[in-house]
């Protein structure tokens, strides 16, 4: 009896920890190209806009430096880079994205270029619900070879009606409550959603050279 | 009532875990992102932009290794656009000193700004390495 009394909670703990481990395990991705390139510095270039919202690209550009810098990479000053590229005749983000990444890196002395395009930046107004959607494509290219060394895609949808109902999962509700401030009927604020997307995506990058966790999460060779 | 308590406890535990996970940033970014955001939203208000970046630099500089990458340069460029070339060069120099990754770019900017300064003292249009 007493043995079972100990065993059951133990088993429970084990299951819990297994569940946690599974939840925290990053999705399997091939980082060999990224690790081979091993960039120290990242040039964030102006954002390509595939939506009708003219303001979106420059507003979104302002949210990229912090997550990249905090991840442990040297991030070039985004506004200065934007202006210098304009002086170089690359005033249009589409032109920048079409330019040779090796040329761009050479111009700034960068190791890699981060290209982001906005695929969605919309608000939908219904009677009881405002739904805000942002969606981005992220591609990083190596400055030496010009090859793609990492890419991600992220879509974040925030609906005001969805939050008031609650999901049944207290953690999801907590997160949702934190995000609900993002939705204002008069002027939807896309920025918290954009930050949320960036934070999630940039965390899939291995920690950079300025991070204390640089090279600590590398898998042992197979 | 008693059945509710575990869920409260769970909630509290999650909240505590979330607070523990709350990122402590490596650098003092201040409101760098909002300063940029407002600069794009109200591009005519350049004075305010320069002032805000200056305040962020000032606050971050209290701890030298907490100055974010690119901040000195961004401020330097804002000064440059305001025609304050000497100060711009000084901040490009600070960026260069703090981040070896910025050397190629900062060397070019320092050289170009120096050249502009010789050719025409006072406010100058934006100019990059040709």
Interface residues (C-beta under 8 A of the other chain):
Chain A: X40 X41 X55 X58 X59 X61 X62 X63 X65 X66 X69 X70 X72 X73 X74 X75 X76 X77 X78 X79 X80 X83 X84 X85 X86 X87 X88 X107 X108 X109 X110 X111 X170 X171 X174 X191 X210 X211
Chain B: X7 X10 X11 X14 X15 X18 X23 X25 X26 X27 X29 X32 X33 X34 X36 X37 X39 X40 X41 X68 X69 X70 X71 X73 X74 X76 X77 X78 X81 X95 X99 X101 X102 X103 X104 X105 X109 X126 X127 X128 X129 X130
